[in-house]
Amino acid sequence: MNIAVLFYHYGPYHHARLAALEEAGQMQGVAVTALQLAGATTTYAWQSRRAGKLDTLFPDRSAETIGFGDALPRMIAALRRHAVDVILIPSYWPRPSAAALAAARLLDIPSVMMNDSHDGTARASGLQALVKRALVRRFDAALLAGERHRRYFTRLGLPPARIFTGYDAVDNAWFAAQAARVRARAPSTRRRLGLPERYFLNVGRMVDKKNLPLLLRAFGAFRRRLPAAPHHLVLVGSGENEAQLRRLCHRLRLPVRSGGATPHARSGEPAVHFFGFRQVDELPAFYALAEAFILPSLQEEWGLVVNEAMASSLPVIVSRTAGCAEDLVPGVSDALAGPLEQRANGFVFSPRNPLALAEAMARLALDRQLGERMGRRGRQIIEGYSCEAFAQNALSAARAALGRQADLTLEMAA
């Protein structure tokens, strides 16, 4: 069996999953072909490194400029060139994904949809919703992120027996090892990066759905509740809302520091630190020295940064609307939950309630042992969401897709 794995532009997360799939495939006699739609992307500033072979369909274009008509003939040619038996496709849309699905259908090649959409991120309605349902049903199997995603795509018409989970994974062992190394030399790392002694951490793009204004308001409420607490807030990332967030800090009377600057405006004064975008290789230092990680998103398909934080043994404070909340911060049903729920490895909170988030921050600030226990438990939980688990489930999904195709062939012959 030869499995093709298509991504629009391979970043570090894709490479880690691909490496695990290649290793698992080698052990089971399965070849893996890596297909990349474009040589660049305008959405992420990843530095893409790939030692092995990577077939790029549009080397000189960015993924965002490629339409259905552009992608279809090159997808057909690539599937033929590599004699692909099954293709794994990221989602059913936008147009290049639909083109990959169309190419597979034209060549009678089974397809597996990789997806982390769920009911909280769905936006299609009316005719668009009907088209979406029709496209989803064209796939022979699916590799989804978690249980919320499984329920959603089951409602869209995919049979549960052909749905597998574990799509969203990071290299847990690498993050854990890097975090341990950083903690072993914590003082020098803090000095080199200009990190405060104690801080809460957020990593991600500065765009509307990330809900960072609420995080700033929650931090302000936390500061008013515990004025003697030495905790800072560190933001790692960039985006269109950065200037707006800096202005909000001033309105909230929260001191602002640029990344690498002296942590204190005056001795002991906590601040909000803007560290800008950092490559994945730089992130373990920020995770390792933080006291907790916060993901306040209004909408989030999954939230791979939560995987990274848990692999680094951090307690996590996660918005209930994040796709990963149910799986990575398990607890009671959301139907019974209040604005803040304390769970074994962190907290889940309502993303419209800054006081709930401030309360979670206060509990961790007042009880460091609580955070340490949560971090250890999170490290255990995230082992179930590894790149190795992704690889095994991807192989299972590919086999399920092949089995369905064989069943359809028999039905047609009968």
N, C-alpha and C positions, 0 to 999 in steps of 0.2 A: 504494500500500500504506500502511495506517495501522497502526503498531505501538503497542500499549499496553505500558508498562513499570510493573509493580506492585512497590512496596516497602511494608513495613508502616508505616514512618515515615522520611521522607527525611532523612538526615543529610548532612554535607559530602561524604562519599565517594560517596553516591548521586548527589548533585547534579553532581559532577565527571564521573561516567560518563554521566549523562543529557545534560549539555551537549555532550559529545563525540558522543554518538549523534544528538542533534538536528542538529549541524553536518554530520555525515556523511550523515544522512538528507536534509537539505536539498540537498546536492550530488547525491544520487541519486534525488530525487523521491519520498522516503519521508517521510510525516508521523509524528510521534512524540507520543503522548499519555501524560502522566505521571499515574499513579494512585497515590494514597496511602491505605492502609487507614485509618489513624487520625491524629488530630491530635497525639498524644503517645505516648511510650513510657517505661516505668519501668525499662528495662534500661540505656539510655544517657542521658547528660545533655547531648547535643548541642544547640547552638543552631542551629536549622534556618533557613537563609535561601534563599529562592527568588524570583528576579525574575520568572520566567515563570509560566505557568498550571500549577496543580497541583490536580487534582480529588481532594479528600479525602472518602472515603466515610463516615467517622465523625468529624467535626471535634471533637466534645466528649468523645471517649473515648480511653483508652489502648489500644494494640494488644493488650496482654496480656489484656484483658477481653473480646475479641471471639471468639465461637465460630462454628462452621460455619453454624448456622441463622441467626445474625445476618448473616453476610457474604454468603451465597448470593444472596438477592434483590437486595441492593445491587450485587453484582458483575454480575448479569445486567443490571440497569438501566444500569450504567455502560458495559458493553460495547455495549449497544444505543444508548445516548445518543451515544457517540463513533464509532459505525459501525466498530468495530475489526476488522481483518483477521487479526491475529496478536497474541497476548498473551505477554509474558515474565513468568513467575511465580517468586518466590523459593522454591525447594524444593518438595517435595510435601506437606509437613507443617510446622508445626502446622495446625490446622483451617482458618484463613482461606486458606491456600494450597490445601488440598484443595477448599475452596469455590470458589476461583477456577478451579481445574481443572474442577470439575463444571459451573460456569457456561459455560466455554468449550466443553465437550463438548455441553451442552444446546443451544447456539447454533451448533454445527458450526464453531467458530472454532479454528484450529490453535493449539497452545500450545508454548512453549519453557520448559523448566525451567532456572532459574539456580541453581547449587548449588556449594558447596565442601566437601561431606562426602566422606569417603574411608574406607578400611577401618579406619583407626586411630580414627575417631570414631564408627563404626557401633555401635549398642547394641541394635538390634532382634533378636529371636530368636523361634523358633517361629511362632505365628500372626501376630505383628507383622511378622516378616520377610516372610511371604507377602503380607500386605497391602501392605507397602512395595514389594515387587517388582511387584505388580499396579498400584499407583499410578504408579510410575516408567514402566512400559510404556505408560501412557495418554498420555504426552507425545509430541509429534511430533518434537521435537528437544531438544537440551540445550546450554546454555552453561555450561561448568564451569571450575574454577580452573586446573588443571594436569594433568600426566600421571598422577599417582597417582589423581586423581579420575576421569580418563578410564578407566583400567583398572578401577576399582571399578564404575562405572556400566555399563561393557560387560558385566561379570559379572552385573549385575542385569537385563540384557536389552536395553539400548539399543544399536542398531546403530552401530558406529564411524563410519560415513559421516554420521550425523546428530548427532555429538558435536563441539562446538567448544570451544576453551579461551580463556582470557584474561578470565574473569569478574572476578577480584579485581585491581583496579587503582586507583592514586591519580594525582593530577595531578603527574606527575614534574617537569614544567617549573616549576611553582609552588614545589614544595619546593626544587628546585635554586636557583632565583633567590632565594628567601627566605634559604636557608642562606648564599649568597654575601654577601648584604647584612649578615647578622649577623656573619659572620667579618670583614667590613670594619670593624666597630665592636666587636670582641670585648671589649676592656677595659670599656667602658661597659655592655655587656649583662651581663657577669659581675657587675659591681657592682650593677646594678639588680635582678637576680634573686637575688643571693647565691649564685652558682654557684662551685664550686671551680675551680681552674686546670686540673686534670686529673681526668677521671672516666669511668667506665663508666656506660652508660645503659640503663634499662629503662622502657618506656612500656606501660601496660595496666591492666586491671582487677585488683584484688587479691582473686582468687578461687582456689579450690583448683587448678583445671586449669592455672593459670599457673605453678605450681611455684616460687613465690618463696622458700619456705624453703630450697630447694636453692641458689638464687642467693646467699642470705645466707651459707650454709655455704661455698660456693665462694669468696665474697669473703673470708671469714675465713681459709680455707686459703691464698688468694693473699697476704693480709697476713702470714701466718706465713712463707711462702716468701720474700717480698720485703719485709721489714719497713721498709726505707728507701724503698720506692716511695711517691710522693706521691698515688697514685690514690684517689679517693673512689668511692662508688657512689650514683648518683642514681636515685630511683624516682619516676616521674610517673604518677599514677593514684590511684584510691581503690577501696574495696570492703569487703566484710564481714570480710576477713582482716587489715585494717590493724593493729588492736590486737595481734593474735597475732604479727604480723611485728615489731612494735616490741618486744614481750616477748622474742622470739627474739634480736633484736639485743643486748639486755641480757645474755641467757644466754651469747651468744657473745663478749661483751665488745667489741662494736662500738659506738662512739659514735653517737648518733642526733641528727640535726638536723631541724627542721621547715623546710619550704621558705621561702626568703627570709631565714632566720637567718644569722648570721655563719658562714661555712663551717668555721671551726676552733674547736674547744673550747679548745684551746691551740695555740700556733704549730706548724704542720706536722702536726697529727694528723688523719689521714683519718677519714671518718665515712660513715654511711649517711644520705642526705638524702631525706626524704619531702616531695615537692612537691605532693601532692594532684592532683585531676583538673584538667586544662587543656583548653581548647577547641583545636581543630585550628589555629586562627590563631596560637596561642602556641607550638606544638610546634617550629617550625623553630629557635628559639633554643636549645632543649635539644639537638636533633640536631647543629646546626652546631658547637657548642663541645665536644661529647663526643669521646672517642678511639675508642670502639667501642660498638656497640649489641648487647644480649644479649636473646634470646628463649628462656627455659628451659622452655617449656610441656610438660606431660605429654601434653596433647591440644590440638590446634589445627587448626581446619579449614583455615586458610591462614596468616594473620599479616600483615595489612596494614601493621603498624608496621615490618616488615622492608622492604617497598616504600619506605616513607617514609625510613627510614634510608639505604637504598641510593641513593635519589634525592638525598639530602643528602651523598653521597660518603663514607659511613661504612663501615668494615669491620663485618661482622656475625658474631655467634656464635649459632648457631641450633640448637635441639634437633632431633634426628633425627626426632622424632615430629610436628613441625610440618608442616602440609600443604604449605607453600611450600619446604621444604628442598631437595627434589629439583630443582625448577625454578629457584629463585633463588640457591641455593648449589650449583651443579652440580659433580659429581665422580664418584667410583667408585660402583659399586653398593653399596647398604646391606648386601647379603649378605656383602660382603668387608670392611666397615668395622670398625674398632676403636672404642674408646670416644671417640676424638677423631680427626677428619680435618681436616687443613689443606687448604683449597681456594683457588682464585684470588682470591676476594673475601671470604674469612672462614673460619670453622670450623663444622663440624657435630659435635655431641657427643651422648653418651648422657645423657638427662635424669635418670637414676638415679645418675649418677656426678659428684659435686661436684668431685673431683680433676681430672677431665678438663676441666671448665669452668675451674677455677683455672689449669690449664696453658695453656689458650688465652689467658686474661687475662694471664698472665705473659709469654707470647711477644710479645704486642702491647705490653706495658709496656716490655719490654727493647729493642724494635726499632720505633721510631716510623715509620721509612721503610717497614717491612713494612705497617703499617696504612694508610699513605698510598697505597701501591700497590694494596692490596686495595680501598680506597675508590674509587679511580679505575676499577678493573675492575668493581666493583659498579655504578657509575654507567652503565657501558656495558651491562651485562647487563639492568638494569631498563628500558632503553629498549624492550625487547621486550615489556614488560608495562605498556603505557601505556593511558590512557583512549581514545586513538585506536584502539589495537589492540582494546580491548573493543568499541568501536563497530562496527568492521568485522566482527568475529566475531559480534556480535549480529545484524547485518544478514544475514550468511551463514546463521546459525541460523534466522532468521525465514523466509528463502527456502527453506531445507531443509524447514521445517515446512509451508509452503504447498505445496511439491512433493509431500510425503508425502500431504497431504490430497487433492490432486488425483489422486494414484495410487489412493488408496482409493476415491474417487468413481468412477473408471473401472472398478475391479474390481467394485464393487457394480452398476454399470450392465451390465457384461458378464454 
